[in-house]
Amino acid sequence: MEPLTGYRELPAHTMLERARASYQNLLRRRTVRDFDSRPVDRAVIEQCLLAAGTAPSGANQQPWHFVVITDPQRKSQIREAAEEEERTFYNGRAPEEWLRALAPLGTDANKPFLDEAPLLIAIFAQKYGIDAQGERFSHYYVPESVGIATGFLIAALHEAGLVTLTHTPSPMGFLSKLCGRPESEKPVILLVVGHPKPGCEVPVHGGIKKPLAQISSWL
């Protein structure tokens, strides 16, 4: 154990001001599907990945790995594989109820943003670890931990002035092969990152968020 040195208590009015400012900042965040091809400074992405790495995790095992893809050829390979899975999804695998839920967003099997965006971040969950002797050991609360880290990453990228899209082709096992990841890891999200294309539009439906009374309760 060690002393808690990073905590700084703030006056009540400052706490409220910061909470309001954080909410207003995140309220501007929108999922984008039209990306400009302008490159993003690697140093910016690395700082956002470091922010994601500060997330809490089960037993502090940090069961995540982020693969940043900027190579055009590899992005095209990912798009080809993702669209193949998406065509199967939209043409029969997805239940009708799911397709009705997606309809207001106007999505289909065509995913040009996988080529157009300057970078993709494939997020992998480490199902188990390997110790120095090559022995397998269990990881705990993996989905929860990786979900929290992904949230940190999206917030950090937004704070840095970038836009994102959480793309989840199903299944996405092709990412393991294309990214050269081991059997111990499972791909869970393909995060598309960059600047919005000039004239970019977003679905009205995506900006409608539930009010406080519907997402919280006090006991």
N, C-alpha and C positions, 0 to 999 in steps of 0.2 A: 504494500500500500504506500501511497505518497500523498502529500498535502494537495488539496484542490487549489490551484493557483490561477487558473484561467477564468474563473467566474468573477463577474463584476456586477454588483447589484446596482440597479438604476432607480432614480426617483419615479414615483407612480406615474406622473404626467409624461415622463420620457418613455416609459414602457408603453403607454397607450399610443403615443405619437409613433413610435417605431412599429408597433403592431399594425396600426392603420396604414403606415407607409408600405410595409411589407405586403399587406393585403392588396393595396392599390397597385403595387408593382406587379404582383402575380396575376392580378385581374386582367392586365394587359396581355398576358401570355395567351397565344392561340396556336393550335396545331395547324401547320402549314403544309401544303402539298405542291406548291409552285416555288421552286428554289432557283436562286441566281447561281451561276457557276463560279462566281468569284471565290478564290481560295481564302481560307481562314488561317491565321497565324497559328502554327503548331504550339507555341508557348501559351496561347490563350486556352487551347483545348487541354493541354497538360495541367494547367492550374485548375480547370473545371474537374478533371479526373481526380486530382488530389483532393478537391472538395468532396467528391463522391466517396473517396476512400476514408473520409472521417466519419462516415455513417456508423451508427451502432449495429452490432451483429451478435448473433448467438455465440456465447463464450468468446467473443472478440476474434472469431476465426476468419472473418472477412472473406466469405466464400464467393467472391466475384472476380471476374476478369473482363477487361474491356479491350476489344480489338478495334483499333482505328484504321479504317480503310480509305485511302485516297487514290490508289492506283486505278486509272480508268478501266483497264482491262478486267481487273478483279471486280470492280463495281458492276460492269456489264455482265459478268458471269453470275453475280449475285442476283441482278435483275432478272436474267433469264430463268434461273432456278426458282426465284420467288414467284414470278408470273406463272410458271408452270403449275405450282401449288395453288396459286390464287384462282386460276381457271378451273381447276378441279373443285375448289371451294365454292365458287359462284355457280358452277354448272351442275351441282348435285350434292356435294358434301354438306353444305350449310343448310340447316333447317330453315323453313320459310319464315319463322318468327325472327330469326337472326337477320335474315335479309331485309325484312321490314324495318328492323331497328337501324340498319345501316343506310337505308334509302335516303333519309334526309341529308346525309353527308355526301351523297353523290359519288360514292366510291365504286370501283369496278376492278377487274383483274389487271388492268394496265397500270404500271407503276413507273412512269418516266422519271420520277424524282430520284430513283435509285441510281440513275446515270447522271442526272443534272446536278444534284447537290454536291458540294465540294468534298464532303466526307460522310462516311457512315460509321457508326459505332455499334459493333456487335457485342451484346452484353451476355456473358455466360455465367451460369450458376455452377459452382463447384459442388458436386454431389457428395464428394468425400475428398480427404486429403491424403497425401503420401508423405510419410516421415523420412528422416535421413537414412533409415535402414531399408527403405523401399516398401515399408508396411503400410497398408491402408488404415485410415482412422476416420471415424464418423464426423460429419459436420451437422450442426444443429440449427433449426429454424432457418433453413436456407432460403426458401421462397420469401419469407418475411424480410430477411436481411438484404437480399438482392433488390427487393422492391423498394426498401427505404433508400438504399444507395442510388438506385435509379432516379428516385424523386429528388435526391440531393443534386444529382448530375443535371437533370432537366432545369432545376431552379438556378443552378450556377451558370448554365449556358444562357438562360434567359437574362440573368443579371448582367452577363457580359455583352448583351446586345445581339444574341443569335436566336434563331428560331429552330424548332425541332418538330419531328413527327415520330411517334412511337408506332413502328410498323411490326406486325406480328403475323407473318405468313405461317400457316399451319398445315402440316408440320414444317419445322425449319431445321431439320437435321443436316441439310445441305451446308449450313453455315459452319458446322464443325469441320467438315472436309475442306471447304474453301478457305477457312481461317487457320487450318492446321492445329486445331485444339484437341486435347486428349480425351479419352473415353470418360474420364472423371468429370468432365464439364458438359453442361447442357445449355444450348442457346435458348434464351428466353425473350429477348427483344432486339430488334434491329432499329437503332435510333438514327434517324436522318437529321443532319445538322448543317446549317449554313445561314445565308441571308435570304430574305424573301425576294422573289423576282419582282421587278418593277411592275406595278399594276396588279400585284397579287390580290386575290380575293379568297375569302374564307366563308364556310357555310354559316348562315345566321344561326342555325340549330346548335352549332358548336359553342357559341358564346352564351347560351342560356344555361345558367348555373342554378342549382337548387338554393332556395333561401335558407338562412340559418335555422329556422324552425324545423325544416325538413331533414337537415343533416346532423342535428345535435339535440341533446336533451340533458337536463340537469337533475340530479337526484339528491 
